Amino acid sequence: MVSLLLVLAMPAHANDGPLLSCDTSVYVDSMFNSGSGDLEDDDCAVYSSSCQQPAGSPSPDRWLQFNTPGDVWVEMNSAIGVGLNMNLYVLYGADPGFGGTCANEIACIDWEFNNGQNNGVYADNWGGEKSVYGGLPDGATVWYGWDLNETQPGDSSLSVDLSCCWDRDGDGTYDIGTENLCPLLEASPDLIDCHDDDPLNFPTNAEVCDGQDNDCDGSVDELLPTFTYFRDVDGDGWGDSASTVTDCGPPAGYVDRGGDCDDNNAARNPGLAETTCNGIDDDCNATTLDRPDGDNDGADACVDCDDSNPLRSPNFNETTCNGIDDDCNAATLDEPDFDGDGSNACLDCNDANANISPLLTEVTCNNIDDDCNATTIDRPDGDADGVDVCTDCDDGDANNYQGNTEICDGQDNDCDTLVDDLDPDVDDTTGAIYYADTDDDTYGDAGNTIESCSVPDGYVTNANDCDDNLAIRNPGETEVCDGIDNDCDPTVDEETECYDDDGDGFTELAGDCDDALNSLNPVMDEICDGIDNDCDTRIDEGTGCVDDDDDGYCEGADIDGDGQADDCRDSSIAGDCNDGDSAVSPGVTEFNGNGVDDDCDGAVDGDAFDADGDGYLVGGGDCGVNDATAYPGAPELADGVDNDCDGTVDEGTDNSDDDGDGSSEAEGDCNDVDADINAGATDVPNSIDDDCDGIVDEGSDNTDDDGDGFSELEGDCNDADPNLYPGADEVLNGVDDNCNDLADEGLNDVDGDGYTEADGDCDDNQGWANPGRDEQCDGLDNDCDGEVDEGTCSTGGDFVPAESGCSCATPGTTPFAWLPLIALVGLRRRETQR
């Protein structure tokens, strides 16, 4: 007999099968229809693989479901009296189907029992094998199944026990509530978790000062070092030295330093600076004076206007013009104004004359220092021309003064009241050159000039006249057909009927019908363009778009270039295959036997003539009677012609869109057999150049778009910026440069002491620790050099503060008793900074 026992953890609720909880034991005997007897009495009368569990979903009593995360414990025992080959599967995940393998399942425990004949001896009572599969998620479905083959009749039994072991907090130990259902805890009681909802509390864990039983031994915070803490009623960070407790950590309302002289007033503690003249001991230090006399001048700081200067006191007399309130009396003037001109005696060069003061403006040419400034000149030379303003006619322009030379500039340079040409002494070489205009056509003669400050009569400013004796010749004239260069350009008769303007060898007088186009003249060939190219008054004669033989038909030239004959330009009909013979046209009757296509239907003498010599007649399927490349079976060419006469043009060539995606190879399609690949497609991440641009998967997570050596799949957190990638140097910019989800790590000065971790700050959360600090006797590495109290503590014991300085005590001194010294050091530092 083979039996199966299952005990599993599950709360019950409706589903396709039973849902079990860990406080319920369920015994299931459903492997066979009969629960007792030998295998030969069950369904497996033939001992073969027919006893295998059928493929597909198991019956409802062969699966269970967890709603609590945990581990599955499996124990199997069997007593096999005959040759039995059996595999048992325990799985979770998708419906396994039990195909006799664990290969495709999410998780699988597979035991194989092969208890067949071995040297003539049958084994018996095999079992005791155990295993744990851990980490079942919430809502996991557990399946079990088997296959077996008993080769000989006999009695066999199999017991399988599946139990649940809860580890809710994932710390590797199990809920004490599952002790009876988790065989692990029978052999290893140290795996029993006292608090399975908190990963910080489990057996073998280290106890920390947090008010919890971290190591599950029933005691809280045991064997931890304790310290003295001081009650801080006013919450100013300083405690009452007379009110203390001892604990491993500070209780609420307690701090690790005492010394507060008034623990009900947060405005009084050793960490504050003394406020003078308020009658209060702010810093809890009686030696700090409330009314000090800082400069020892006999007046304390509460009455002295400057208690840092012994030369200023209410006890002194005022000294004028020293910029100091010597007697601390604002009513006593340091800078009096005796003449009342607004300038005090310290600045006024004549404080007895109100007309002389630094506040006044200097009056030139009166020989008085009006503004008390020797650098302000009484007789200045404003334009630095050597003549002062008192005599210069224009002291703002160095070009104008007595004795200067008159030049052409529109000013009275020599101060004689005469300007430029009106002054007989003017230097006319400083003027301009003007040109004689003899023929009065406003254009001057370059060979006839004069120098003057302004334009004289009969002269002009330009020298552009090519003939100053003939008024019809100048640059402003229009060229006429007279054999003279009228416009001085120097071409003669251009743009007149006497001149070949388009350079085709013909003038209008010589028969050029359009002398602006060199394509129209009497020797040009006529083309089919609706223009009289040869200037014979006839249009398009001799071309394919007119009826030259007057038989009512023209050739029908392909004027628009679409490969098809167009309509004629006259009243004739297109289709004449010989416009030089009026006996040949679409309107005549074919005359057989003359070797001529009389009716222009493409067939000569009744389709009995192979006009293009390609071996095919019209009756034989020739679709191009005059095209030797077009006939049935001809190779298709990219020429816009149906070469193989199958009704399709250019198929299979670069001009053809073979996959129907709207573009051919000639139009940029790099794969004309796949309609999803063309120049207009969108590139998707599939390792294919979908848009035929030569780049594969651009813009996807597979591609390094910014060229920094990393794609998104390779960890690039910004593939549009080549400066951001894994391994980049972090800089102080508020950006995660190296893609580690941290910005500016080690580069910010957290405690504001002027040093970052990159600068060597060994504790960037405390301002008392940085490379710029002096080492203090405080048990700390203040200067971040890796040594503690070097040069300050020599006995090797715990440091303790003294009334002044520091000292070292033997071991056993109360911990943290040195903290007030840190406060004193900080206070002295703040006072120094003030």
Disulfide bonds with the S-S distance in Angstrom:
Cys22-Cys164 1.52
Cys44-Cys51 2.01
Cys102-Cys108 1.73
Cys165-Cys182 2.04
Cys194-Cys216 1.98
Cys209-Cys248 2.05
Cys261-Cys284 1.83
Cys277-Cys302 1.88
Cys305-Cys328 1.94
Cys321-Cys346 1.87
Cys349-Cys372 1.93
Cys365-Cys390 1.82
Cys393-Cys415 1.74
Cys408-Cys453 1.63
Cys466-Cys488 1.82
Cys481-Cys498 1.22
Cys513-Cys535 2.01
Cys528-Cys545 1.93
Cys554-Cys568 1.48
Cys577-Cys600 1.99
Cys623-Cys645 1.95
Cys670-Cys692 2.04
Cys717-Cys739 2.04
Cys762-Cys784 2.09
Cys793-Cys808 1.43
